Amino acid sequence: MAKPKTIIIEGAPGGKVTVEADGFTGKTCVEATAFIEQALGPPASKRRTKPAYNQPVKTNLRTKIGG
């Protein structure tokens, strides 16, 4: 059974937003979270985890909203 696909969006005081895509493989996580990046603007940083033994890839997108 395939792992469910989940996108977790967390906002922190000060405007930092973290987006985590779990259960996606390859670049599908980037495609799945593109609408968030489009809405919030380009991320301050991106981190992709390395797939191990063909496990789903996890991506964290971080951006700061406001000044």
Buried (B, 14 or more C-beta within 10 A) or exposed (E): EEEEBEBEEEEEEEEBBBBBBBBBBEEBBBEBBEEBBEEBEEBEEBEBBEEEEEEBBBBBBBBBEEE
